[in-house]
Amino acid sequence: MSKSTVPLGSSAPVGPLPPGTHQFSQNNFQSGPSAAGQQPHRFQSPPPPNNTGPSYPPCSHQSQPASPNTASTSCTTQLANQLNSMQINSYGPGAVQSSHTSSGHPASFQGPQPLPLTQHQMALRPGPQIPPPANNFSGLCAQSSLPSMAGQVGIPGSGLASPNLQQTPGPGYHPQQANYGPQMAGSQLSYPGAFPGGPAQLSGPPQKKLDPDSIPSPIQVIENDKASRGGQIYATNTRGQVPPLVTTDCLIQDQGHASPRYIRCTTYCFPSSSDMAKQARIPLAAVIQPFAIVPQNETPLYVVNHGETGPVRCNRCKAYMCPFMQFIEGGRRYQCGFCNCINDVPPFFFQHLDHIGRRVDHYERPELSLGSYEYVATLDYCRNNKPPNPPAYIFMIDVSYRNINSGLVKLICDELKTLLDKLPREEQEESSAIRVGFVTYNKVLHFFNVKSNLAQPQMMVVSDVGEVFVPLLDGFLVDFQESRSVVNNLLDQIPEMFADTNESDTIFAPVIQAGMEALKAAECAGKLFIFHSSLPTAEAPGKLRNRDDKKLLNTDKEKTLFQPQVNSYESLARDCVANGCCVNLFLFPNQYVDVASLGLVTMYTGGTLYKYNNFQLSSDSLQFLTDLRRDVEKKTAFDAIMRVRTSTGFRATDFFGAIYMNNTTDVEMAAVDCDKAVTVEFKHDDKLNEDSGALIQCAVLYTSVSGQRRLRIHNIGLNCSTQLADVYKTCETDALINFFAKSAFKAILSQPLKAVREILVSQTAHMLACYRKNCASPSAVSQLILPDAMKVLPVYMNCLLKSCVLTGRPEIPTDERAYHRQLVMSMGVADTQLFFYPQLLPIHNLDLKSDAVPAAVRCSEERLSEGGAFILANGLSMFLWLGVSTPPELIQGLFNVPSFAHISTEATLLPDLANPYSKKIKSIVEHIQNQKPYTMKLMIVKQREQPEMLFRQFLVEDKSIHGGASYVDFLCCVHKEICQLLN
């Protein structure tokens, strides 16, 4: 399957610099007219740090640890010695109209237009790097003159472009064949973003460090967006407008385009031709989260019911009626906005037009005035033209020795007794229509009959696990309300029934097969909740062996660690999707369990994977039970199929997510919940028209929790331009990183990790070099120029390169890497943003009277202070870090102990104390937790104690203990690549 994800393509064109920019320099503060005739500020900064430890290559010099007698200089230091200056491109008020902006937008767009480009530069004095005071949470905060937008860092480049970068782009992540110089030893390449290039020693005087406050700050970008757009109404009435960031709270009003909660794009202005797209190398993609949760204060989707006639659709392309259809001939016909076909309006749907050619019922019909809405589907949209049955949930519990012994089985059974009252239901329904069933297993399967008229549940054993069948139909799937006493009786008996078991071998694939066959026999879709803890070594289909081999790291065979061990899991996944069977997997491993194999069916069926390493009842129960409750209760669509249609000139070519694809257009999901997102890449197949723009319609056909077949429609219109500057200024970095992460994590199944990392760096350099050449005002090649909308792309890209998935290190468990890979593949934009750049909140100087969450600080050790306390969260893990001099009153308020020495780091919960400190911090933890799909177990970390090593891995702007580069070093390396392209 050729996938055109992150191609390597021709070298990016190079030329004048973009309007608006931000520059580093060794010289003194100077200002003078810039190329665009605006007054730049220049700022200098000292060179970046001397690297000790594994260095970051694509710069041709690499630092080596300095001996006591000879100082050594890293490539970044060499570069910084000749720094010119750093500029930041910005679109802001008072900006001068640039010749690069588009000739204008069609008159039909109402609403604010993007502001033109301006250029700013500023200077900082070189000096030793002193950690900022704890309350200065963002480097750029204090620089009021620094615009909130683009960045331009002057770092001199070198030498010739690599021959590799002259290739023409082609599909897929191509392994790079360029001759970059001697190959480094495998161990040196094992950290993420270990770039090719031969090491070379350089001697010279020790250098001052580059001030991190002088380079673009993700926190500053987030805070600026909150300040300018937070708490406001964002109306979706304008094509191609850039929404507030995912980190900004605002009220979204659907006025004709889908809310950014449902669809976010990598850019809101597509290049008009494929040549332009190849030149810029900006992926054209949309991240679609079709069932995203909408806050209480926003309107839920309207449901349109046209009765037996069903939705109105274009005869040619089958697009659904939407605001992009143009009514003509007095309202008797309409022109499709996607394929331009002229269609007759069905008689029941006819309405007259007003004086501006709009239907008089425009605002009364959701499908004419809103970006998102639902249709009730007719029987034509149902399997076998029969209305579907309501879905079912089957709970399948591993009752092998370890799970019984650890108390896990009893914990699950006790929880289900109360949880089954909270099964999801339609808002107007009194009780849930979902039926439930129960299976336990070890080497064999036990099915339970829990029919309401039985006095006791009945158990049936299936020991032929090679050919699984369902031993009973009637009484297996039941309505919990009707069978409550029998089900509760069963849940009481299961832990006792297996209390004396010695069976430690388990099966796995036959468990899924059994669940799927049960749903198939009942003619309904549904979810399997599987609670499993070990490698399935019993003789049965899907049997696995321990293949965890550290010798494969950093070799061409490393990719096999992410592939399933046996083919049977792929065919099982295909059968599950065909039967609407979604698999949710709760894993409790204490050693290798081959997540890449066990998790495959979960990923293909739209399920969720949870993993609790070395599960302990006392410390991990809360995390697991919270995850289970949320999963059982969450909004889910079943037996879903998604189709993405586009207007002429471009089409959807690639799809990433917890999905299965039988053909090139239909995205199949046995289930899809509110947290799952599908990332879709688009490619040109013709020129796009600036007047009509680029239109996208996502339609999801699904079965609701009550068993109703429905269609959910999301529409969004993007602009098109012949000017690259328009494409760059409407980019969304958070969506770009979501796309790059998913395309890279897909690519590692078929390509060496080293090649994938190199492509990510090459892609970053190409996008920035093209901007510099085609959009920026002229300046010295030695300046690094970052477009405003992408100025934090390098820091996020470095975080992706340092993720454990792309880092082959023996100390990182293979299962952990496979687990993270699988989670990211189905994440939406908000979740990948937090996952790759964690939130670090100072909590030692809180305003206890305010409800606000404190502003975050940059993810770097320099932001920590001995007298401070910080919460760090990335959506999977949460830490409370305490400095050795944390104020005693904070310690007393939080832990009810007198001093730092008395704090126990064993606790995974803060005690409930009736004081303002405790209440405020618990509310902050709750606030962070409530926005994320996974429950984060809290880890308490004391400064200078061993567990701090784990915490430091999350300080993503610093050099990683696994060898990944710091943000500063990575910026220099990207600049080196850009300079090679520009030369």
Buried (B, 14 or more C-beta within 10 A) or exposed (E): EEBBBBBBBBBBBBEBBBBBBBBBBBEEBBEEEBBBEBEBBBBBBBBBBBBEEBBBBBBBBBBBEBEEEEBBBBBBBBBBBBBBBBBBBBBBEEBBEBEBBBEEBEEEBEEEBBBBBBBBBBBBEBEEBEEBEBBEBBBBBEBEEBBBBBBBBBBBBBEEBBEBBEBEBEBBBBBBEBEBBEEBEBBBBBBBBBBBBEBBEBEEEEBBBBBBBBBBBBBBBBBBBBEEBBEEEBBBBBBBBBBBBBBBEBEBBBBBBBBBBBBBBBBBBBBBBBEBBBBBBBBBBBBBBBBBBBEEEEEEBBBBEBEEEBBBBBEEBBBBBBBBBBBEEEBEEBBBBBBBEBBEBEEEBEBEBEEEEBBEBBEEBBBBBBBBBBBBBBEEBBBEEEEBBBBBBBBBBBBBBBBBEBBBBBBBBBBBEEBBEEBBBEEEEEEBBBBBBBBBBBBBBBBBBBBBEBEEBBBEEBEEBEEBEBBBEEBBBBBBBBBBEBBBBBBBBBBEBBEEBEBBBBBBBBBBBBBBBBBBBBEBBBBBBBBBBBBBBBEBBBBBEEBBEEEBBBBEEBBBBBBBBBEBBBEBBBBBBBBBBBBBBBBBBEEBBBBBBBBBBBBBBBBBBBBBBEBEEEBBBBBBBBBBBBBBEBBBBBBBBBBBBBBBBBBBBBBBBBBBBEEEBBBBBBBBBBBBBBBBBBBBEEBBBBEBBBBBBBBBBBBBBBBBBBBBBBBBBBBBBBBBBBBBBBBBBBBBBBBBBBBBBBBBEBBBBBBBBBBBBBBBBBBBBBBBBBBBBEBBBBBBBBBBBBBBBBBBBBBBBBBBBBBBBEEBBBBBBBBBBBBBBBBBBBBBBBBBBBBBBBBBEBEEEEEEBBBBBBBBEBBBBEEBBBBBBBBBBBBBBBBEEBBEEBBBBBBEBEEBEEBEBEBBEBEEBEEEBBBBBBEBBEEBBEEBBBBBBBBBBBBEEEBEEEBBBBBBBBBBBBBBBBBBBBBBBBBBBBBBBBE
